Every structure is written in C-alpha cells, then in structure tokens.
Amino acid sequence: MLRWWLWASLAAVVVGVLAGEASYRVSARHLSGGVPFPAVTGATYGTPWKYWQTPMYPPKTVNGDGWNTTWDRLGRIVTLCDDCSSWNATGAGNNIKLNLLTNFAADGTTVGSDLNVMPSWQGGRTPSGGTFKWNGITSVQGVLYALITILSTDGIHTLNAQLVKSTDDGASFTPVPPAGAQYASPMWPSTSFPYSFVQYGQNYTGSGPDNSGIYVYAIMGTPIVISTARVLKTAIANLNAADWSYYKGGDGNLDASWSSVISDAVEINNPLYSSTGAFFNNMQYLPRYGKYFAQAVLWPGGGDSSSWYGEICDHPWGPCVQVGSTFNTNPNGFYLPSIAPASLINGGQQFTITTAGNYVDAGNPTGRYTLTMIPVTLTP
C-alpha cells in the first residue's frame, strides 16, 4: 500500500509539473486580459470595390495606384497615390499626391479629397528622366513620414530613396528636391532601401511587441531579397540613413541581430518569396492574434495578371506562413496592396486592403486603375 501511495504521489507531482509547464507556455502568450491568442488558419477575400462603384458615378471617380495608407494623430486616414488624378477626375495627373479618405468602407460611402498635390515633386527629373513615386507612409509621434523613390524611364526599376517628413499634418514636406531635379544626396542612393512601414495602430501607438515601442520598422527591398529595417523612434526625424539598421538574422529582438551595413540584410524568413518571388508591400500588426499580416503579391505578367498571398508573420522579420490566396484563377491585375491600419475590426480579424490595377486603364473611369478596396476576414 505504501509503495502504491508513493508511486501515485510521484505521478501526481509529474503531472502537476507538466501541467504547470503547459500553463506557463500558454500564459506567456496571453493577452493582457488573460485570453490566449487565437491561431490564424485562413484568410478569405471579399469582392473588390472600386471608387467609382457608387450611385454618385460618374462624378465620383479617381485614377491612380499606390494607395498606401496610415492613421494619423488626428484620427484621419491619410493615403498617397502615384500617377493619380484629382478626385472626381479621370486620367493620370500628379506624379505623387497626398489624400484624405473619409467614411472609409468598401461599400460606396468613402469620399476622397486632395490634401497636398505635392507641386515640388512633379515632372520628369534629370539626369535619368525618371519621376518621383511614393512608397510607404506612416505617422509617428504626430509627424507624417513618407518614402519617395525615383522610377526609371523603363517604368520598372527604382533608383534611390529619400525619407521626407511633415510636421504640419501633411500641408508641407521636407526636404524639397532641387527644382526640376532629383535629390543630389538621397538617403539611400542605390536600389536597396526601406520602401514600406510596418503599421501599429493610430500614430504608431498601441504598440509594444518586438520592441516596437522603441523602434519604427520598415519592409526593405534589395535587388534579390526582401528584408526588414528599423530606426529608433527618437531618431527617425533626423532623416539620416546612418540612424537605420538592417536585419541580418537571428532573434530580431536582440541588437546583435542588426547591422548598420545595408548589404548585411538577409531575407525575411518567408518561403513564398523564395519559391515564387512574391513580395510584401507592407505589414500590419494584429492585436487580436499577437502577430502580423503581410499581403504578398506576385505580378509576373505586367498589369494583366497578379496573384495574392496572405501571410501571417510572427515578427517583422518573420517567419511567415501562407494563410490564403486570391486572383490566381481570375486575374484582375491588382498590385501594390496595402492594409489600411484604421480599418481593423475585432483587433484585426477583419480589415480592408487598398490597391489599384493596370495603368493602361488610366483613361477609363470604370477600369482597374482606380482606388480599389478589398475586405479580408481571417479565421478563426
């Protein structure tokens, strides 16, 4: 009897230790309210809605691509576009333009308006003849930041990048390029540079995971990989590339995993990119899941086809796994997809992606080359 009791007691201790270990592992992934993070098992894409699809058509039209958005300190949805018209107009007009979106929803109620037509960034630029294009935009501590590149005359390759900032809510940006010319000394005078920001709620608040209370993260492109870059929140306003560092592998929460040398950057742990070449346009933190959603796009056929792959990432540097895809069997030509941070519902279980289509539709107000919104629902 005694021997049985000892074995039973020992078994109880072992079970208790294992249960305690399991409890610890679960509790480490609890939200502040004590609820464990659910796992994402899929992503479902809704019906694309174009800006002209409303009873207000034909006056309610706009042409353009890009449409990367941020949620600024005033609670506004600020978006940028390339080769875009003014609102209620057709055809391409501005190289780059800053806009506001009110009543943001993929149901015909959204209204767009000009915020800044960026006159200093229009026209062709010597010596290459390339033109300025927007990339990512974010709002950090009340300041708007946007990444601007030069698109070469072949319409495909970007040549360099400059970060600009606005301290007056988008009314003006600095630095301004020389009249009719490119920046003489851009921050990244190469084809490798950060091009889109990781978004963390309004004005980059509501953050905390992955040292995001300290750093601003961006997705970075090189000729052969996509990687992650970061800069201190206290240093981003310097507009100095020397303040930035680049993920070189390992645990990204450790300083040793980052390098000040841009050529040290390694690919985000994303098997999809390695196998297909599908790249991220931006990344959004989802508080409900404690992870990130990245919309990858593969655009091998120019403006006439595209494939989208929804990915969930553990960190801004990966690893990432595919949870959904769309447009594979019904190409729509949508590219440059961006998750709108102000559209998150239920902590990110639902959100809206902004995108656009083929430039050949620029003269067609009902074509693909217009602001397009696509709702996404994650499961569970």
C-alpha positions as a Markdown table, in Angstrom:
| # | Residue | x | y | z |
|---|---|---|---|---|
| 1 | Met | 0.0 | 0.0 | 0.0 |
| 2 | Leu | 2.8 | 2.4 | 0.9 |
| 3 | Arg | 4.6 | 1.7 | -2.3 |
| 4 | Trp | 1.4 | 2.3 | -4.3 |
| 5 | Trp | 0.9 | 5.6 | -2.5 |
| 6 | Leu | 4.4 | 6.7 | -3.2 |
| 7 | Trp | 4.1 | 5.9 | -6.9 |
| 8 | Ala | 0.7 | 7.7 | -7.0 |
| 9 | Ser | 2.2 | 10.7 | -5.3 |
| 10 | Leu | 5.1 | 10.8 | -7.7 |
| 11 | Ala | 2.8 | 10.5 | -10.7 |
| 12 | Ala | 0.7 | 13.4 | -9.3 |
| 13 | Val | 3.9 | 15.5 | -9.0 |
| 14 | Val | 5.0 | 14.8 | -12.5 |
| 15 | Val | 1.5 | 15.5 | -13.9 |
| 16 | Gly | 1.5 | 18.7 | -11.9 |
| 17 | Val | 4.9 | 19.8 | -13.2 |
| 18 | Leu | 3.9 | 19.1 | -16.8 |
| 19 | Ala | 0.6 | 20.9 | -16.3 |
| 20 | Gly | 2.4 | 23.8 | -14.8 |
| 21 | Glu | 4.8 | 23.9 | -17.7 |
| 22 | Ala | 2.0 | 23.8 | -20.2 |
| 23 | Ser | 0.2 | 26.5 | -18.2 |
| 24 | Tyr | 3.3 | 28.7 | -18.3 |
| 25 | Arg | 3.7 | 28.3 | -22.0 |
| 26 | Val | 0.1 | 29.3 | -22.6 |
| 27 | Ser | 0.1 | 32.2 | -20.1 |
| 28 | Ala | 3.2 | 33.6 | -21.9 |
| 29 | Arg | 1.0 | 34.1 | -24.9 |
| 30 | His | -2.0 | 35.5 | -23.2 |
| 31 | Leu | -3.3 | 39.0 | -23.9 |
| 32 | Ser | -3.3 | 41.5 | -21.1 |
| 33 | Gly | -6.9 | 40.4 | -20.4 |
| 34 | Gly | -5.9 | 36.8 | -19.9 |
| 35 | Val | -7.2 | 35.4 | -23.2 |
| 36 | Pro | -4.8 | 33.3 | -25.3 |
| 37 | Phe | -4.0 | 34.5 | -28.8 |
| 38 | Pro | -6.1 | 32.5 | -31.3 |
| 39 | Ala | -4.3 | 30.9 | -34.3 |
| 40 | Val | -4.9 | 32.1 | -37.8 |
| 41 | Thr | -5.9 | 29.2 | -40.1 |
| 42 | Gly | -7.1 | 31.1 | -43.2 |
| 43 | Ala | -7.8 | 34.3 | -45.0 |
| 44 | Thr | -10.9 | 35.0 | -47.1 |
| 45 | Tyr | -11.0 | 37.9 | -49.6 |
| 46 | Gly | -14.2 | 39.7 | -50.3 |
| 47 | Thr | -15.4 | 41.3 | -53.5 |
| 48 | Pro | -13.2 | 44.2 | -54.8 |
| 49 | Trp | -15.0 | 47.5 | -54.7 |
| 50 | Lys | -13.8 | 50.4 | -57.0 |
| 51 | Tyr | -14.1 | 54.0 | -56.1 |
| 52 | Trp | -16.5 | 54.7 | -59.0 |
| 53 | Gln | -18.9 | 51.9 | -58.0 |
| 54 | Thr | -21.5 | 54.2 | -56.4 |
| 55 | Pro | -24.7 | 56.0 | -57.3 |
| 56 | Met | -22.6 | 59.1 | -57.5 |
| 57 | Tyr | -20.9 | 57.8 | -60.6 |
| 58 | Pro | -19.8 | 59.4 | -63.0 |
| 59 | Pro | -18.7 | 62.4 | -60.8 |
| 60 | Lys | -17.2 | 60.1 | -58.1 |
| 61 | Thr | -14.0 | 59.0 | -60.0 |
| 62 | Val | -10.3 | 58.9 | -59.4 |
| 63 | Asn | -7.3 | 57.3 | -61.3 |
| 64 | Gly | -4.1 | 56.3 | -59.6 |
| 65 | Asp | -2.1 | 53.5 | -58.0 |
| 66 | Gly | -0.2 | 53.1 | -54.7 |
| 67 | Trp | -2.8 | 54.0 | -52.1 |
| 68 | Asn | -0.6 | 53.1 | -49.1 |
| 69 | Thr | -2.4 | 54.5 | -46.0 |
| 70 | Thr | -1.7 | 55.4 | -42.4 |
| 71 | Trp | -3.7 | 56.5 | -39.4 |
| 72 | Asp | -2.5 | 59.9 | -38.3 |
| 73 | Arg | -2.6 | 61.7 | -34.9 |
| 74 | Leu | -5.9 | 63.5 | -35.8 |
| 75 | Gly | -7.6 | 60.1 | -36.5 |
| 76 | Arg | -7.6 | 60.7 | -40.2 |
| 77 | Ile | -6.9 | 58.1 | -42.9 |
| 78 | Val | -4.1 | 59.6 | -45.0 |
| 79 | Thr | -3.2 | 57.9 | -48.2 |
| 80 | Leu | -0.8 | 58.5 | -51.1 |
| 81 | Cys | -1.0 | 57.7 | -54.7 |
| 82 | Asp | 1.1 | 57.7 | -57.8 |
| 83 | Asp | 0.2 | 58.9 | -61.3 |
| 84 | Cys | -3.1 | 59.9 | -60.0 |
| 85 | Ser | -5.8 | 62.4 | -60.9 |
| 86 | Ser | -7.6 | 64.8 | -58.6 |
| 87 | Trp | -10.8 | 63.5 | -57.1 |
| 88 | Asn | -13.8 | 63.4 | -59.5 |
| 89 | Ala | -11.5 | 63.5 | -62.5 |
| 90 | Thr | -10.1 | 60.9 | -64.9 |
| 91 | Gly | -6.7 | 60.3 | -66.4 |
| 92 | Ala | -3.4 | 60.5 | -64.7 |
| 93 | Gly | -2.2 | 63.9 | -63.4 |
| 94 | Asn | 0.2 | 64.0 | -60.5 |
| 95 | Asn | 3.4 | 62.0 | -60.1 |
| 96 | Ile | 2.6 | 61.8 | -56.4 |
| 97 | Lys | -0.3 | 63.2 | -54.3 |
| 98 | Leu | -1.4 | 63.0 | -50.7 |
| 99 | Asn | -5.1 | 62.4 | -49.9 |
| 100 | Leu | -7.7 | 62.0 | -47.2 |
| 101 | Leu | -10.3 | 59.2 | -47.1 |
| 102 | Thr | -13.4 | 59.8 | -45.0 |
| 103 | Asn | -16.2 | 57.4 | -44.2 |
| 104 | Phe | -13.7 | 54.6 | -45.1 |
| 105 | Ala | -15.6 | 51.5 | -46.1 |
| 106 | Ala | -15.8 | 49.2 | -49.1 |
| 107 | Asp | -19.5 | 50.0 | -49.6 |
| 108 | Gly | -19.7 | 53.2 | -51.7 |
| 109 | Thr | -19.6 | 55.6 | -48.8 |
| 110 | Thr | -15.9 | 56.5 | -48.9 |
| 111 | Val | -15.1 | 60.0 | -50.1 |
| 112 | Gly | -11.6 | 61.1 | -51.2 |
| 113 | Ser | -10.1 | 64.6 | -51.2 |
| 114 | Asp | -6.8 | 66.2 | -52.0 |
| 115 | Leu | -4.6 | 67.0 | -49.0 |
| 116 | Asn | -1.4 | 68.0 | -50.8 |
| 117 | Val | -0.8 | 67.9 | -54.6 |
| 118 | Met | 3.0 | 68.0 | -53.9 |
| 119 | Pro | 3.9 | 70.5 | -56.7 |
| 120 | Ser | 7.7 | 70.3 | -55.9 |
| 121 | Trp | 7.7 | 66.6 | -56.8 |
| 122 | Gln | 6.1 | 66.8 | -60.3 |
| 123 | Gly | 7.6 | 66.4 | -63.7 |
| 124 | Gly | 10.5 | 64.4 | -65.1 |
| 125 | Arg | 13.8 | 64.6 | -63.4 |
| 126 | Thr | 17.3 | 64.9 | -64.8 |
| 127 | Pro | 19.7 | 63.3 | -65.4 |
| 128 | Ser | 17.8 | 60.0 | -65.8 |
| 129 | Gly | 14.5 | 61.4 | -66.8 |
| 130 | Gly | 12.8 | 59.4 | -64.1 |
| 131 | Thr | 9.9 | 60.5 | -62.0 |
| 132 | Phe | 9.2 | 60.7 | -58.3 |
| 133 | Lys | 7.0 | 58.0 | -56.8 |
| 134 | Trp | 5.6 | 57.4 | -53.3 |
| 135 | Asn | 6.2 | 54.2 | -51.4 |
| 136 | Gly | 5.3 | 53.8 | -47.7 |
| 137 | Ile | 3.8 | 56.3 | -45.4 |
| 138 | Thr | 3.4 | 56.3 | -41.6 |
| 139 | Ser | 2.5 | 58.6 | -38.7 |
| 140 | Val | 4.9 | 58.6 | -35.7 |
| 141 | Gln | 4.6 | 60.9 | -32.7 |
| 142 | Gly | 2.5 | 63.3 | -34.7 |
| 143 | Val | 4.8 | 63.5 | -37.7 |
| 144 | Leu | 4.0 | 62.1 | -41.1 |
| 145 | Tyr | 6.8 | 60.3 | -42.9 |
| 146 | Ala | 6.9 | 59.1 | -46.5 |
| 147 | Leu | 9.4 | 57.2 | -48.5 |
| 148 | Ile | 9.9 | 58.7 | -52.0 |
| 149 | Thr | 11.9 | 57.0 | -54.8 |
| 150 | Ile | 12.8 | 57.7 | -58.4 |
| 151 | Leu | 11.2 | 55.5 | -61.0 |
| 152 | Ser | 13.5 | 55.0 | -64.0 |
| 153 | Thr | 12.4 | 55.6 | -67.5 |
| 154 | Asp | 11.8 | 51.9 | -68.1 |
| 155 | Gly | 8.9 | 52.2 | -65.7 |
| 156 | Ile | 10.1 | 49.2 | -63.6 |
| 157 | His | 13.3 | 50.0 | -61.7 |
| 158 | Thr | 13.6 | 52.4 | -58.7 |
| 159 | Leu | 16.9 | 54.2 | -58.4 |
| 160 | Asn | 17.2 | 55.7 | -54.9 |
| 161 | Ala | 15.1 | 56.7 | -51.9 |
| 162 | Gln | 14.6 | 59.7 | -49.7 |
| 163 | Leu | 12.5 | 59.9 | -46.5 |
| 164 | Val | 10.5 | 63.1 | -46.2 |
| 165 | Lys | 8.5 | 64.4 | -43.2 |
| 166 | Ser | 5.6 | 66.7 | -42.5 |
| 167 | Thr | 5.2 | 68.4 | -39.1 |
| 168 | Asp | 2.0 | 70.2 | -40.2 |
| 169 | Asp | -0.3 | 67.2 | -40.8 |
| 170 | Gly | 0.6 | 66.9 | -44.5 |
| 171 | Ala | 0.4 | 70.5 | -45.6 |
| 172 | Ser | 4.1 | 70.5 | -46.4 |
| 173 | Phe | 7.0 | 68.1 | -46.6 |
| 174 | Thr | 10.8 | 68.5 | -46.2 |
| 175 | Pro | 13.3 | 68.1 | -47.7 |
| 176 | Val | 12.2 | 69.5 | -51.0 |
| 177 | Pro | 14.2 | 68.4 | -54.1 |
| 178 | Pro | 16.0 | 70.9 | -56.3 |
| 179 | Ala | 13.7 | 72.5 | -58.9 |
| 180 | Gly | 13.4 | 70.1 | -61.8 |
| 181 | Ala | 16.0 | 67.7 | -60.5 |
| 182 | Gln | 16.4 | 64.7 | -58.3 |
| 183 | Tyr | 17.8 | 64.8 | -54.8 |
| 184 | Ala | 21.6 | 65.5 | -55.0 |
| 185 | Ser | 22.3 | 63.3 | -52.0 |
| 186 | Pro | 19.3 | 61.0 | -51.3 |
| 187 | Met | 19.4 | 58.9 | -48.0 |
| 188 | Trp | 19.7 | 55.7 | -50.0 |
| 189 | Pro | 21.5 | 56.3 | -53.3 |
| 190 | Ser | 21.1 | 52.8 | -54.6 |
| 191 | Thr | 18.5 | 50.1 | -55.4 |
| 192 | Ser | 18.4 | 48.8 | -51.8 |
| 193 | Phe | 16.2 | 50.8 | -49.4 |
| 194 | Pro | 13.2 | 50.7 | -47.0 |
| 195 | Tyr | 10.1 | 51.1 | -49.0 |
| 196 | Ser | 7.1 | 50.5 | -46.7 |
| 197 | Phe | 6.4 | 50.7 | -43.0 |
| 198 | Val | 5.1 | 48.2 | -40.5 |
| 199 | Gln | 1.9 | 49.7 | -39.1 |
| 200 | Tyr | 1.0 | 49.7 | -35.3 |
| 201 | Gly | -2.3 | 51.4 | -34.9 |
| 202 | Gln | -3.0 | 55.2 | -34.8 |
| 203 | Asn | 0.1 | 57.4 | -34.9 |
| 204 | Tyr | 2.2 | 54.2 | -34.3 |
| 205 | Thr | 0.7 | 53.8 | -30.9 |
| 206 | Gly | -0.9 | 50.7 | -29.4 |
| 207 | Ser | 2.5 | 49.1 | -30.0 |
| 208 | Gly | 4.8 | 47.2 | -27.7 |
| 209 | Pro | 5.7 | 43.7 | -29.2 |
| 210 | Asp | 9.1 | 43.3 | -30.8 |
| 211 | Asn | 10.5 | 46.5 | -29.3 |
| 212 | Ser | 8.0 | 48.5 | -31.5 |
| 213 | Gly | 7.6 | 50.9 | -28.6 |
| 214 | Ile | 11.2 | 51.9 | -29.3 |
| 215 | Tyr | 11.8 | 51.3 | -33.0 |
| 216 | Val | 9.9 | 52.1 | -36.2 |
| 217 | Tyr | 10.1 | 49.1 | -38.6 |
| 218 | Ala | 10.0 | 49.1 | -42.3 |
| 219 | Ile | 10.0 | 46.5 | -45.1 |
| 220 | Met | 13.1 | 46.8 | -47.2 |
| 221 | Gly | 13.8 | 45.8 | -50.8 |
| 222 | Thr | 17.1 | 44.9 | -52.5 |
| 223 | Pro | 17.6 | 43.5 | -56.0 |
| 224 | Ile | 17.3 | 39.9 | -54.7 |
| 225 | Val | 15.6 | 39.8 | -51.3 |
| 226 | Ile | 13.0 | 41.5 | -49.1 |
| 227 | Ser | 14.2 | 42.2 | -45.6 |
| 228 | Thr | 13.5 | 44.4 | -42.5 |
| 229 | Ala | 14.9 | 47.7 | -41.5 |
| 230 | Arg | 14.5 | 49.7 | -38.3 |
| 231 | Val | 15.2 | 53.1 | -36.8 |
| 232 | Leu | 14.7 | 54.5 | -33.3 |
| 233 | Lys | 11.5 | 56.5 | -32.8 |
| 234 | Thr | 13.7 | 59.2 | -31.3 |
| 235 | Ala | 16.0 | 59.3 | -34.4 |
| 236 | Ile | 13.6 | 58.9 | -37.4 |
| 237 | Ala | 13.1 | 62.7 | -37.6 |
| 238 | Asn | 16.8 | 63.1 | -38.3 |
| 239 | Leu | 16.2 | 61.8 | -41.9 |
| 240 | Asn | 19.7 | 60.2 | -41.7 |
| 241 | Ala | 20.3 | 56.8 | -43.2 |
| 242 | Ala | 23.1 | 56.3 | -40.7 |
| 243 | Asp | 20.5 | 56.0 | -38.0 |
| 244 | Trp | 18.9 | 53.0 | -39.6 |
| 245 | Ser | 19.9 | 49.3 | -39.2 |
| 246 | Tyr | 19.1 | 46.2 | -41.1 |
| 247 | Tyr | 18.1 | 42.7 | -40.0 |
| 248 | Lys | 21.0 | 40.2 | -40.5 |
| 249 | Gly | 19.5 | 37.1 | -38.9 |
| 250 | Gly | 18.7 | 35.6 | -35.6 |
| 251 | Asp | 16.4 | 36.9 | -32.8 |
| 252 | Gly | 15.4 | 40.3 | -34.1 |
| 253 | Asn | 14.6 | 41.4 | -30.5 |
| 254 | Leu | 18.4 | 41.4 | -29.9 |
| 255 | Asp | 20.6 | 44.3 | -31.0 |
| 256 | Ala | 23.2 | 41.7 | -32.2 |
| 257 | Ser | 20.8 | 40.7 | -35.0 |
| 258 | Trp | 21.0 | 44.1 | -36.7 |
| 259 | Ser | 23.7 | 45.7 | -38.8 |
| 260 | Ser | 24.4 | 49.3 | -39.8 |
| 261 | Val | 25.6 | 48.0 | -43.2 |
| 262 | Ile | 22.8 | 47.6 | -45.6 |
| 263 | Ser | 24.5 | 44.8 | -47.6 |
| 264 | Asp | 24.3 | 42.7 | -44.5 |
| 265 | Ala | 20.5 | 42.5 | -44.7 |
| 266 | Val | 19.1 | 39.0 | -45.1 |
| 267 | Glu | 15.8 | 37.8 | -46.5 |
| 268 | Ile | 12.7 | 37.7 | -44.3 |
| 269 | Asn | 12.0 | 34.1 | -43.3 |
| 270 | Asn | 9.3 | 33.8 | -46.0 |
| 271 | Pro | 9.4 | 30.6 | -48.1 |
| 272 | Leu | 6.8 | 32.0 | -50.5 |
| 273 | Tyr | 9.2 | 34.7 | -51.6 |
| 274 | Ser | 12.0 | 32.2 | -52.1 |
| 275 | Ser | 9.8 | 29.9 | -54.2 |
| 276 | Thr | 7.8 | 32.4 | -56.3 |
| 277 | Gly | 9.2 | 35.9 | -55.9 |
| 278 | Ala | 6.0 | 37.3 | -54.3 |
| 279 | Phe | 6.9 | 40.4 | -52.3 |
| 280 | Phe | 5.4 | 42.3 | -49.4 |
| 281 | Asn | 4.1 | 45.8 | -50.0 |
| 282 | Asn | 3.5 | 46.4 | -46.3 |
| 283 | Met | 2.8 | 44.7 | -43.0 |
| 284 | Gln | 0.2 | 45.3 | -40.2 |
| 285 | Tyr | 0.3 | 44.2 | -36.6 |
| 286 | Leu | -2.9 | 42.5 | -35.5 |
| 287 | Pro | -3.5 | 42.8 | -31.7 |
| 288 | Arg | -6.1 | 40.0 | -31.7 |
| 289 | Tyr | -3.5 | 37.5 | -32.8 |
| 290 | Gly | -0.3 | 38.9 | -31.5 |
| 291 | Lys | 1.1 | 38.5 | -35.0 |
| 292 | Tyr | 1.4 | 40.4 | -38.3 |
| 293 | Phe | -0.4 | 40.2 | -41.6 |
| 294 | Ala | 1.6 | 40.8 | -44.8 |
| 295 | Gln | -0.1 | 40.9 | -48.2 |
| 296 | Ala | 2.3 | 39.4 | -50.7 |
| 297 | Val | 1.8 | 39.9 | -54.5 |
| 298 | Leu | 3.2 | 38.2 | -57.5 |
| 299 | Trp | 2.9 | 40.3 | -60.7 |
| 300 | Pro | 4.7 | 38.3 | -63.4 |
| 301 | Gly | 2.6 | 39.4 | -66.3 |
| 302 | Gly | 2.7 | 43.1 | -66.0 |
| 303 | Gly | -0.6 | 44.8 | -65.5 |
| 304 | Asp | -2.7 | 41.9 | -66.8 |
| 305 | Ser | -2.3 | 39.4 | -64.1 |
| 306 | Ser | -1.5 | 39.1 | -60.4 |
| 307 | Ser | -1.6 | 36.5 | -57.6 |
| 308 | Trp | -2.1 | 37.5 | -54.0 |
| 309 | Tyr | -0.9 | 35.5 | -50.9 |
| 310 | Gly | -2.0 | 36.4 | -47.4 |
| 311 | Glu | 0.7 | 35.7 | -44.9 |
| 312 | Ile | 0.9 | 35.6 | -41.1 |
| 313 | Cys | 4.3 | 36.5 | -39.6 |
| 314 | Asp | 5.5 | 36.1 | -36.1 |
| 315 | His | 7.6 | 39.2 | -36.2 |
| 316 | Pro | 8.5 | 42.0 | -38.7 |
| 317 | Trp | 11.5 | 39.8 | -39.7 |
| 318 | Gly | 9.4 | 36.5 | -39.9 |
| 319 | Pro | 8.9 | 33.7 | -40.0 |
| 320 | Cys | 5.9 | 33.9 | -42.2 |
| 321 | Val | 3.4 | 31.3 | -43.4 |
| 322 | Gln | 0.7 | 31.5 | -46.1 |
| 323 | Val | -2.9 | 31.5 | -44.9 |
| 324 | Gly | -4.8 | 32.5 | -48.1 |
| 325 | Ser | -4.6 | 33.4 | -51.7 |
| 326 | Thr | -6.8 | 35.1 | -54.4 |
| 327 | Phe | -6.8 | 36.1 | -58.0 |
| 328 | Asn | -4.9 | 33.1 | -59.1 |
| 329 | Thr | -7.6 | 31.7 | -61.4 |
| 330 | Asn | -9.3 | 35.1 | -62.1 |
| 331 | Pro | -6.5 | 37.6 | -62.7 |
| 332 | Asn | -7.5 | 41.2 | -62.0 |
| 333 | Gly | -4.2 | 42.9 | -62.4 |
| 334 | Phe | -4.4 | 44.4 | -58.9 |
| 335 | Tyr | -1.0 | 45.3 | -57.4 |
| 336 | Leu | 0.7 | 47.3 | -54.6 |
| 337 | Pro | -1.8 | 46.1 | -52.0 |
| 338 | Ser | -1.7 | 47.8 | -48.6 |
| 339 | Ile | -3.5 | 47.0 | -45.3 |
| 340 | Ala | -5.3 | 50.1 | -44.1 |
| 341 | Pro | -4.5 | 50.3 | -40.3 |
| 342 | Ala | -7.6 | 52.3 | -39.5 |
| 343 | Ser | -9.8 | 49.5 | -40.9 |
| 344 | Leu | -9.1 | 46.8 | -38.3 |
| 345 | Ile | -12.2 | 45.3 | -36.8 |
| 346 | Asn | -12.1 | 43.0 | -33.7 |
| 347 | Gly | -8.3 | 43.5 | -33.3 |
| 348 | Gly | -7.7 | 42.6 | -36.9 |
| 349 | Gln | -10.0 | 39.7 | -37.6 |
| 350 | Gln | -11.4 | 41.8 | -40.4 |
| 351 | Phe | -9.7 | 44.6 | -42.3 |
| 352 | Thr | -9.6 | 46.3 | -45.7 |
| 353 | Ile | -6.8 | 46.3 | -48.3 |
| 354 | Thr | -6.3 | 49.3 | -50.7 |
| 355 | Thr | -5.0 | 48.6 | -54.1 |
| 356 | Ala | -5.2 | 49.5 | -57.8 |
| 357 | Gly | -4.9 | 47.9 | -61.2 |
| 358 | Asn | -3.4 | 48.3 | -64.6 |
| 359 | Tyr | -2.1 | 51.7 | -65.8 |
| 360 | Val | -3.5 | 51.1 | -69.3 |
| 361 | Asp | -6.9 | 51.7 | -67.7 |
| 362 | Ala | -5.9 | 55.3 | -66.7 |
| 363 | Gly | -8.2 | 56.8 | -69.3 |
| 364 | Asn | -11.2 | 54.6 | -68.3 |
| 365 | Pro | -13.1 | 55.9 | -65.2 |
| 366 | Thr | -14.6 | 52.4 | -64.7 |
| 367 | Gly | -11.3 | 50.5 | -65.3 |
| 368 | Arg | -8.9 | 48.9 | -62.8 |
| 369 | Tyr | -6.6 | 51.9 | -62.5 |
| 370 | Thr | -8.6 | 53.4 | -59.6 |
| 371 | Leu | -8.7 | 53.2 | -55.8 |
| 372 | Thr | -9.9 | 49.7 | -55.0 |
| 373 | Met | -10.8 | 48.3 | -51.6 |
| 374 | Ile | -10.9 | 44.6 | -50.8 |
| 375 | Pro | -12.2 | 43.3 | -47.5 |
| 376 | Val | -10.4 | 40.4 | -45.8 |
| 377 | Thr | -11.6 | 38.1 | -43.0 |
| 378 | Leu | -9.2 | 35.9 | -41.0 |
| 379 | Thr | -10.3 | 32.6 | -39.4 |
| 380 | Pro | -10.9 | 31.8 | -36.6 |
